[in-house]
């Protein structure tokens, strides 16, 4: 059974930074792709970034140049470094584990989420 637990969320001012982490348990971590999603109030969940088992990264245009996804297979973790945060980045952020095929990410497991609030 795969379990994912996010941490690192909180309240930051516009222009600030946060680093989210996700610890995974279960088998076959290093063989899977990993992704970060977010969901703001009144909006549907959207994919933010994902990284393949080989370390290939993909980002949505909304966060490209500001966010960085990375993984550490030895520690079974995936992180999301968020810089130059904007109020519209406010959302619950979820990590996930799945597969990638032809640049498309397919999630199979989800964490419980961590709240990120960007406000002055």
N, C-alpha and C positions, 0 to 999 in steps of 0.2 A: 504494500500500500504506500502511495506517495503522499507526503505531507509537505506543505510549503508555508512558511511563517515569515511575514514581512515585519520590518522594523525601520525606524529612522524618520517617520513622519513627524509633523509638528507645525507650528506657526512661525512664519518668516515674513520679513518686509519685502516689498517689491525690489528686485535687483539682487536679492540675497541668494544663498545656495543651500541645498540639502542633499544628503546622500542617503538613498534608500538601499536596504539590504534585504535579501531573502535567503533563508536557510532551508535546505531541502533534505528530506530523509526518504529512504526507499532505494530501490535498485535501479541501475542503469542511468544514473544521472548524467554521466559524461557522454552518453550516446544520444541524448535528446537536445532539441532546441529549447530556448528559454525566452520568455517575453514579458513585457510590462504593459499593462492596460491601465486606463483611468476612467472614472465615471463621475461627472459633475452632477449636481442637483438638477433634475428635470431633463437630463440628457442621457443618451444611450452610451454604453461602454465602448471605448475606442482603443485601438491598438496604438501604443506609443513607440515601442521599439522591440526588436527581437534579435537574438544572436543564435547562430547555428552551432552544432557540435564542433565544427571546424573553426569557429570564431568569426564568421562572416556576420557583419552588423547591418541592420536596416532600421531607418527612422522615418516617422511621418514628417511631412514638411513643417508642421507646426512647431516641432522641437529640434529640428536639425540645426546643428551648430551650437546649441545650448545644452543638450543632454548627451550623456555617454553611457551606454550599456556595456557591462563587462561581466566575465564569469571566472570563477576559480574552481576548477574541477577537484583539486586536492582538498578544498574546504567545503565542497558541495554548496556553493553560494553563487548568487547572481546579484549584481548591484546596479543602481541607476544614479549617476551623478547628475544633479540638476543645478545649472547655473543661470544667472540672469532671469530669475523667476518673475513671472507676471501674475496679476490677479486672476487671469483666465486659466492659469495652471491649477487653480484650486480644484481639488477632486479627491476621491478615494482612489488610491493606487493599488493595483493588484499584480502580483507576480504569477507566472504560469509556467508549466512545463508541457511541451508538445513536440511537434515535428515541423520541419521546413521542407517544402518541395517547390522548386522553380521560383524561389524568392517569396513564396507565400507561407505564412505561419498558421499552423493548426493547433490550438491549445487542447490539452487533454485533462490537465489538473489545475486547480486554482488555490491560491491562498485566501485568507480572510480579508485582506486589505488593510491599508494604513492611511490615515487622513493627512492630507497636505493642504494647508491654508496659507495663502499669500495675501497679506493685508497690512496696511499701515495703521 
